[in-house]
């Protein structure tokens, strides 16, 4: 299963796709750089300066015990898709402006990362029954909707980074959330 989480400066979109495929893991959370945004800017909307494309890649195996309880062995990865992530450099006014753009996009990436971490914890502590496929999908839908709304709130509150005071408040929120130790990996495509 692949659960999408896409942050856009000016627009927000979410995509839910199912996939049973492998992915390579480069390691833990990290700070985004402008060079990692390989995608071609979408020029249809001049209000959009950057787009961050992340999704959750979920794979699992189910195993039951004698009591009919199923335990999932899962692999839940955050995938940053740099071919679909972009910055419209024509709209970047200065190096300081680029830093603001990257900081805002980092927030969308951080929300996707926090979603991945919450999913890992939730799957690890949940006891599933024979209907584990449906139960796992429901669990992911619940967590995904939470982070979809957080991303919408993030863009609304910060006015897509233009409200510097609110951006700073969210940056502080992210720092506190990231202080908790991570449990999963990230994939770069």
Secondary structure, DSSP 8 states (H G I E B T S, - for coil): -EEEEEEESS--B--EE---------BS-----GGG--S---TT-TT--EEEEEEEEEEEEEEE-TTS-EEEEEEEEEEE-TTT-EE-GGG--SHHHHHHHHHHHHHHHHHHHHHHHHHHHHHHH--B-TTHHHHHHHHHHHHHHHHHHHHHHHHHHHTTTT-HHHHHHHHHHHHHHHTS-----EEE-
